[in-house]
Amino acid sequence: MNAPVKDMLHSYPADLGDLDQDRLARCIEECIACAQACTACADACLAEGMVGDLTKCIRTDMDCADICTATAAVLSRHTGYNPDIARALVTACAVACRACADECAAHADQHEHCRLCAEACRSCAEACSDLAATLG
């Protein structure tokens, strides 16, 4: 577990209830890593010679990066926490990550950045689904 995420969760002055802090921290970390991978992949796609063939990949990367960033931000706030919103958001994030993983995987044999992005997306989707299953 990344120390800053874990440390910030443990430093929160109020009780987080029965929220699984390890799963929460993993989800936040995976969302941040996935957003970075998707942003870098979209940028790398733009540098490829056949950029026109990668339009859907670029768009999917950008959408996934935005959703992952928003998910990490919302999960990092606990004042007035609403588990229904958190569950809906991590579920949507998992869907976006799976779609991005599938799109990047279609280009992975030609572009290493797409292969790496697909891996990051799959890992994030798993972390989001894992957390969603525990949210009341």
Rosetta constraint file for C-alpha pairs under 8 A:
AtomPair CA 1 CA 5 HARMONIC 7.68 0.50
AtomPair CA 1 CA 6 HARMONIC 6.67 0.50
AtomPair CA 1 CA 22 HARMONIC 7.66 0.50
AtomPair CA 1 CA 25 HARMONIC 7.00 0.50
AtomPair CA 1 CA 26 HARMONIC 6.59 0.50
AtomPair CA 1 CA 29 HARMONIC 8.00 0.50
AtomPair CA 2 CA 6 HARMONIC 6.25 0.50
AtomPair CA 2 CA 25 HARMONIC 7.82 0.50
AtomPair CA 2 CA 29 HARMONIC 7.11 0.50
AtomPair CA 3 CA 7 HARMONIC 5.63 0.50
AtomPair CA 4 CA 8 HARMONIC 5.95 0.50
AtomPair CA 5 CA 9 HARMONIC 6.27 0.50
AtomPair CA 5 CA 25 HARMONIC 5.96 0.50
AtomPair CA 5 CA 28 HARMONIC 7.60 0.50
AtomPair CA 5 CA 29 HARMONIC 7.31 0.50
AtomPair CA 6 CA 10 HARMONIC 6.22 0.50
AtomPair CA 6 CA 21 HARMONIC 7.84 0.50
AtomPair CA 6 CA 22 HARMONIC 7.79 0.50
AtomPair CA 6 CA 25 HARMONIC 6.07 0.50
AtomPair CA 7 CA 11 HARMONIC 6.04 0.50
AtomPair CA 8 CA 12 HARMONIC 6.45 0.50
AtomPair CA 9 CA 21 HARMONIC 7.20 0.50
AtomPair CA 9 CA 25 HARMONIC 7.69 0.50
AtomPair CA 16 CA 78 HARMONIC 7.58 0.50
AtomPair CA 19 CA 24 HARMONIC 7.58 0.50
AtomPair CA 19 CA 134 HARMONIC 7.69 0.50
AtomPair CA 19 CA 135 HARMONIC 7.21 0.50
AtomPair CA 20 CA 24 HARMONIC 6.13 0.50
AtomPair CA 20 CA 134 HARMONIC 7.47 0.50
AtomPair CA 21 CA 25 HARMONIC 5.90 0.50
AtomPair CA 22 CA 26 HARMONIC 6.11 0.50
AtomPair CA 23 CA 27 HARMONIC 6.07 0.50
AtomPair CA 23 CA 127 HARMONIC 7.25 0.50
AtomPair CA 23 CA 130 HARMONIC 7.20 0.50
AtomPair CA 23 CA 131 HARMONIC 5.69 0.50
AtomPair CA 24 CA 28 HARMONIC 6.25 0.50
AtomPair CA 24 CA 75 HARMONIC 7.50 0.50
AtomPair CA 24 CA 131 HARMONIC 6.39 0.50
AtomPair CA 25 CA 29 HARMONIC 6.08 0.50
AtomPair CA 26 CA 30 HARMONIC 5.99 0.50
AtomPair CA 26 CA 127 HARMONIC 6.52 0.50
AtomPair CA 27 CA 31 HARMONIC 6.03 0.50
AtomPair CA 27 CA 72 HARMONIC 7.61 0.50
AtomPair CA 27 CA 124 HARMONIC 6.84 0.50
AtomPair CA 27 CA 127 HARMONIC 5.00 0.50
AtomPair CA 27 CA 128 HARMONIC 5.66 0.50
AtomPair CA 27 CA 131 HARMONIC 6.90 0.50
AtomPair CA 28 CA 32 HARMONIC 6.27 0.50
AtomPair CA 28 CA 71 HARMONIC 7.57 0.50
AtomPair CA 28 CA 72 HARMONIC 4.84 0.50
AtomPair CA 28 CA 75 HARMONIC 6.77 0.50
AtomPair CA 28 CA 76 HARMONIC 7.39 0.50
AtomPair CA 29 CA 33 HARMONIC 6.18 0.50
AtomPair CA 29 CA 72 HARMONIC 7.70 0.50
AtomPair CA 30 CA 34 HARMONIC 5.88 0.50
AtomPair CA 30 CA 120 HARMONIC 7.61 0.50
AtomPair CA 30 CA 123 HARMONIC 6.87 0.50
AtomPair CA 30 CA 124 HARMONIC 4.88 0.50
AtomPair CA 30 CA 127 HARMONIC 6.86 0.50
AtomPair CA 31 CA 35 HARMONIC 6.03 0.50
AtomPair CA 31 CA 68 HARMONIC 4.80 0.50
AtomPair CA 31 CA 69 HARMONIC 6.52 0.50
AtomPair CA 31 CA 71 HARMONIC 6.97 0.50
AtomPair CA 31 CA 72 HARMONIC 5.77 0.50
AtomPair CA 31 CA 124 HARMONIC 5.85 0.50
AtomPair CA 32 CA 36 HARMONIC 6.35 0.50
AtomPair CA 32 CA 68 HARMONIC 6.63 0.50
AtomPair CA 32 CA 69 HARMONIC 6.31 0.50
AtomPair CA 32 CA 72 HARMONIC 6.49 0.50
AtomPair CA 33 CA 37 HARMONIC 6.19 0.50
AtomPair CA 33 CA 120 HARMONIC 7.01 0.50
AtomPair CA 34 CA 38 HARMONIC 5.99 0.50
AtomPair CA 34 CA 65 HARMONIC 6.75 0.50
AtomPair CA 34 CA 68 HARMONIC 6.79 0.50
AtomPair CA 34 CA 117 HARMONIC 7.34 0.50
AtomPair CA 34 CA 120 HARMONIC 5.23 0.50
AtomPair CA 34 CA 121 HARMONIC 5.73 0.50
AtomPair CA 34 CA 124 HARMONIC 6.38 0.50
AtomPair CA 35 CA 39 HARMONIC 6.08 0.50
AtomPair CA 35 CA 64 HARMONIC 6.86 0.50
AtomPair CA 35 CA 65 HARMONIC 3.97 0.50
AtomPair CA 35 CA 66 HARMONIC 6.95 0.50
AtomPair CA 35 CA 68 HARMONIC 5.51 0.50
AtomPair CA 35 CA 69 HARMONIC 6.03 0.50
AtomPair CA 36 CA 40 HARMONIC 6.12 0.50
AtomPair CA 36 CA 65 HARMONIC 7.00 0.50
AtomPair CA 37 CA 41 HARMONIC 5.95 0.50
AtomPair CA 37 CA 65 HARMONIC 7.96 0.50
AtomPair CA 37 CA 116 HARMONIC 7.47 0.50
AtomPair CA 37 CA 117 HARMONIC 5.34 0.50
AtomPair CA 37 CA 120 HARMONIC 6.70 0.50
AtomPair CA 38 CA 42 HARMONIC 6.06 0.50
AtomPair CA 38 CA 61 HARMONIC 4.75 0.50
AtomPair CA 38 CA 62 HARMONIC 6.52 0.50
AtomPair CA 38 CA 64 HARMONIC 6.80 0.50
AtomPair CA 38 CA 65 HARMONIC 5.45 0.50
AtomPair CA 38 CA 117 HARMONIC 5.93 0.50
AtomPair CA 39 CA 43 HARMONIC 6.27 0.50
AtomPair CA 39 CA 61 HARMONIC 6.51 0.50
AtomPair CA 39 CA 62 HARMONIC 6.30 0.50
AtomPair CA 39 CA 65 HARMONIC 6.12 0.50
AtomPair CA 40 CA 44 HARMONIC 6.07 0.50
AtomPair CA 40 CA 113 HARMONIC 7.83 0.50
AtomPair CA 41 CA 45 HARMONIC 6.02 0.50
AtomPair CA 41 CA 58 HARMONIC 7.57 0.50
AtomPair CA 41 CA 61 HARMONIC 6.92 0.50
AtomPair CA 41 CA 113 HARMONIC 5.48 0.50
AtomPair CA 41 CA 114 HARMONIC 6.18 0.50
AtomPair CA 41 CA 117 HARMONIC 6.39 0.50
AtomPair CA 42 CA 46 HARMONIC 6.33 0.50
AtomPair CA 42 CA 57 HARMONIC 7.24 0.50
AtomPair CA 42 CA 58 HARMONIC 4.65 0.50
AtomPair CA 42 CA 59 HARMONIC 7.67 0.50
AtomPair CA 42 CA 61 HARMONIC 5.70 0.50
AtomPair CA 42 CA 62 HARMONIC 6.67 0.50
AtomPair CA 43 CA 47 HARMONIC 6.62 0.50
AtomPair CA 43 CA 58 HARMONIC 7.83 0.50
AtomPair CA 44 CA 48 HARMONIC 6.57 0.50
AtomPair CA 44 CA 113 HARMONIC 6.97 0.50
AtomPair CA 45 CA 51 HARMONIC 6.18 0.50
AtomPair CA 45 CA 54 HARMONIC 6.38 0.50
AtomPair CA 45 CA 57 HARMONIC 7.81 0.50
AtomPair CA 45 CA 58 HARMONIC 6.54 0.50
AtomPair CA 46 CA 51 HARMONIC 5.60 0.50
AtomPair CA 46 CA 54 HARMONIC 7.93 0.50
AtomPair CA 46 CA 58 HARMONIC 7.59 0.50
AtomPair CA 47 CA 51 HARMONIC 7.05 0.50
AtomPair CA 50 CA 54 HARMONIC 7.16 0.50
AtomPair CA 51 CA 55 HARMONIC 6.68 0.50
AtomPair CA 54 CA 58 HARMONIC 6.10 0.50
AtomPair CA 55 CA 59 HARMONIC 6.22 0.50
AtomPair CA 56 CA 60 HARMONIC 6.00 0.50
AtomPair CA 56 CA 103 HARMONIC 7.72 0.50
AtomPair CA 57 CA 61 HARMONIC 5.98 0.50
AtomPair CA 57 CA 100 HARMONIC 7.42 0.50
AtomPair CA 57 CA 103 HARMONIC 5.89 0.50
AtomPair CA 57 CA 104 HARMONIC 6.27 0.50
AtomPair CA 58 CA 62 HARMONIC 6.17 0.50
AtomPair CA 59 CA 63 HARMONIC 6.15 0.50
AtomPair CA 60 CA 64 HARMONIC 6.02 0.50
AtomPair CA 60 CA 99 HARMONIC 7.46 0.50
AtomPair CA 60 CA 100 HARMONIC 5.49 0.50
AtomPair CA 60 CA 103 HARMONIC 7.42 0.50
AtomPair CA 61 CA 65 HARMONIC 6.05 0.50
AtomPair CA 61 CA 100 HARMONIC 6.11 0.50
AtomPair CA 62 CA 66 HARMONIC 6.23 0.50
AtomPair CA 63 CA 67 HARMONIC 6.23 0.50
AtomPair CA 63 CA 96 HARMONIC 7.53 0.50
AtomPair CA 64 CA 68 HARMONIC 6.00 0.50
AtomPair CA 64 CA 93 HARMONIC 7.47 0.50
AtomPair CA 64 CA 96 HARMONIC 5.50 0.50
AtomPair CA 64 CA 97 HARMONIC 6.02 0.50
AtomPair CA 64 CA 100 HARMONIC 6.58 0.50
AtomPair CA 65 CA 69 HARMONIC 6.07 0.50
AtomPair CA 66 CA 70 HARMONIC 6.20 0.50
AtomPair CA 67 CA 71 HARMONIC 6.04 0.50
AtomPair CA 67 CA 93 HARMONIC 5.99 0.50
AtomPair CA 67 CA 96 HARMONIC 7.42 0.50
AtomPair CA 68 CA 72 HARMONIC 6.15 0.50
AtomPair CA 68 CA 93 HARMONIC 6.19 0.50
AtomPair CA 69 CA 73 HARMONIC 6.26 0.50
AtomPair CA 70 CA 74 HARMONIC 6.15 0.50
AtomPair CA 71 CA 75 HARMONIC 6.03 0.50
AtomPair CA 71 CA 89 HARMONIC 6.29 0.50
AtomPair CA 71 CA 90 HARMONIC 6.58 0.50
AtomPair CA 71 CA 93 HARMONIC 7.02 0.50
AtomPair CA 72 CA 76 HARMONIC 6.12 0.50
AtomPair CA 73 CA 77 HARMONIC 6.84 0.50
AtomPair CA 74 CA 86 HARMONIC 7.42 0.50
AtomPair CA 75 CA 86 HARMONIC 6.83 0.50
AtomPair CA 77 CA 81 HARMONIC 7.26 0.50
AtomPair CA 82 CA 86 HARMONIC 6.41 0.50
AtomPair CA 83 CA 87 HARMONIC 5.90 0.50
AtomPair CA 83 CA 135 HARMONIC 5.99 0.50
AtomPair CA 83 CA 136 HARMONIC 6.09 0.50
AtomPair CA 84 CA 88 HARMONIC 6.16 0.50
AtomPair CA 84 CA 135 HARMONIC 7.82 0.50
AtomPair CA 84 CA 136 HARMONIC 7.51 0.50
AtomPair CA 85 CA 89 HARMONIC 6.05 0.50
AtomPair CA 86 CA 90 HARMONIC 6.14 0.50
AtomPair CA 86 CA 132 HARMONIC 7.84 0.50
AtomPair CA 86 CA 135 HARMONIC 7.72 0.50
AtomPair CA 87 CA 91 HARMONIC 6.00 0.50
AtomPair CA 87 CA 131 HARMONIC 7.98 0.50
AtomPair CA 87 CA 132 HARMONIC 5.14 0.50
AtomPair CA 87 CA 135 HARMONIC 6.17 0.50
AtomPair CA 88 CA 92 HARMONIC 6.14 0.50
AtomPair CA 89 CA 93 HARMONIC 6.07 0.50
AtomPair CA 90 CA 94 HARMONIC 6.10 0.50
AtomPair CA 90 CA 128 HARMONIC 5.13 0.50
AtomPair CA 90 CA 129 HARMONIC 6.97 0.50
AtomPair CA 90 CA 131 HARMONIC 7.52 0.50
AtomPair CA 90 CA 132 HARMONIC 6.14 0.50
AtomPair CA 91 CA 95 HARMONIC 6.40 0.50
AtomPair CA 91 CA 128 HARMONIC 6.59 0.50
AtomPair CA 91 CA 129 HARMONIC 6.41 0.50
AtomPair CA 91 CA 132 HARMONIC 6.42 0.50
AtomPair CA 92 CA 96 HARMONIC 6.23 0.50
AtomPair CA 93 CA 97 HARMONIC 6.03 0.50
AtomPair CA 93 CA 125 HARMONIC 6.93 0.50
AtomPair CA 93 CA 128 HARMONIC 6.85 0.50
AtomPair CA 94 CA 98 HARMONIC 6.12 0.50
AtomPair CA 94 CA 124 HARMONIC 6.99 0.50
AtomPair CA 94 CA 125 HARMONIC 4.11 0.50
AtomPair CA 94 CA 126 HARMONIC 7.14 0.50
AtomPair CA 94 CA 128 HARMONIC 5.58 0.50
AtomPair CA 94 CA 129 HARMONIC 6.22 0.50
AtomPair CA 95 CA 99 HARMONIC 6.26 0.50
AtomPair CA 95 CA 125 HARMONIC 7.15 0.50
AtomPair CA 96 CA 100 HARMONIC 6.13 0.50
AtomPair CA 97 CA 101 HARMONIC 5.95 0.50
AtomPair CA 97 CA 121 HARMONIC 4.81 0.50
AtomPair CA 97 CA 122 HARMONIC 6.47 0.50
AtomPair CA 97 CA 124 HARMONIC 6.72 0.50
AtomPair CA 97 CA 125 HARMONIC 5.40 0.50
AtomPair CA 98 CA 102 HARMONIC 6.13 0.50
AtomPair CA 98 CA 121 HARMONIC 6.50 0.50
AtomPair CA 98 CA 122 HARMONIC 6.22 0.50
AtomPair CA 98 CA 125 HARMONIC 6.21 0.50
AtomPair CA 99 CA 103 HARMONIC 6.24 0.50
AtomPair CA 100 CA 104 HARMONIC 6.00 0.50
AtomPair CA 100 CA 118 HARMONIC 6.84 0.50
AtomPair CA 100 CA 121 HARMONIC 6.64 0.50
AtomPair CA 101 CA 105 HARMONIC 5.86 0.50
AtomPair CA 101 CA 117 HARMONIC 6.97 0.50
AtomPair CA 101 CA 118 HARMONIC 4.03 0.50
AtomPair CA 101 CA 119 HARMONIC 6.98 0.50
AtomPair CA 101 CA 120 HARMONIC 7.93 0.50
AtomPair CA 101 CA 121 HARMONIC 5.28 0.50
AtomPair CA 101 CA 122 HARMONIC 6.04 0.50
AtomPair CA 102 CA 106 HARMONIC 6.44 0.50
AtomPair CA 102 CA 118 HARMONIC 7.00 0.50
AtomPair CA 103 CA 107 HARMONIC 7.19 0.50
AtomPair CA 103 CA 118 HARMONIC 7.90 0.50
AtomPair CA 104 CA 108 HARMONIC 6.09 0.50
AtomPair CA 104 CA 114 HARMONIC 4.76 0.50
AtomPair CA 104 CA 115 HARMONIC 6.43 0.50
AtomPair CA 104 CA 117 HARMONIC 6.67 0.50
AtomPair CA 104 CA 118 HARMONIC 5.36 0.50
AtomPair CA 105 CA 109 HARMONIC 7.75 0.50
AtomPair CA 105 CA 114 HARMONIC 6.47 0.50
AtomPair CA 105 CA 115 HARMONIC 5.94 0.50
AtomPair CA 105 CA 118 HARMONIC 5.72 0.50
AtomPair CA 107 CA 111 HARMONIC 5.99 0.50
AtomPair CA 107 CA 114 HARMONIC 6.07 0.50
AtomPair CA 107 CA 115 HARMONIC 7.39 0.50
AtomPair CA 108 CA 112 HARMONIC 5.95 0.50
AtomPair CA 108 CA 113 HARMONIC 7.46 0.50
AtomPair CA 108 CA 114 HARMONIC 4.97 0.50
AtomPair CA 108 CA 115 HARMONIC 4.32 0.50
AtomPair CA 108 CA 118 HARMONIC 7.94 0.50
AtomPair CA 109 CA 115 HARMONIC 7.43 0.50
AtomPair CA 111 CA 115 HARMONIC 6.69 0.50
AtomPair CA 112 CA 116 HARMONIC 6.24 0.50
AtomPair CA 113 CA 117 HARMONIC 6.05 0.50
AtomPair CA 114 CA 118 HARMONIC 6.04 0.50
AtomPair CA 115 CA 119 HARMONIC 6.42 0.50
AtomPair CA 116 CA 120 HARMONIC 6.37 0.50
AtomPair CA 117 CA 121 HARMONIC 6.09 0.50
AtomPair CA 118 CA 122 HARMONIC 6.15 0.50
AtomPair CA 119 CA 123 HARMONIC 6.24 0.50
AtomPair CA 120 CA 124 HARMONIC 6.17 0.50
AtomPair CA 121 CA 125 HARMONIC 6.06 0.50
AtomPair CA 122 CA 126 HARMONIC 6.21 0.50
AtomPair CA 123 CA 127 HARMONIC 6.31 0.50
AtomPair CA 124 CA 128 HARMONIC 6.07 0.50
AtomPair CA 125 CA 129 HARMONIC 6.07 0.50
AtomPair CA 126 CA 130 HARMONIC 5.99 0.50
AtomPair CA 127 CA 131 HARMONIC 6.19 0.50
AtomPair CA 128 CA 132 HARMONIC 6.01 0.50
AtomPair CA 129 CA 133 HARMONIC 6.26 0.50
AtomPair CA 130 CA 134 HARMONIC 7.04 0.50
AtomPair CA 131 CA 135 HARMONIC 6.59 0.50
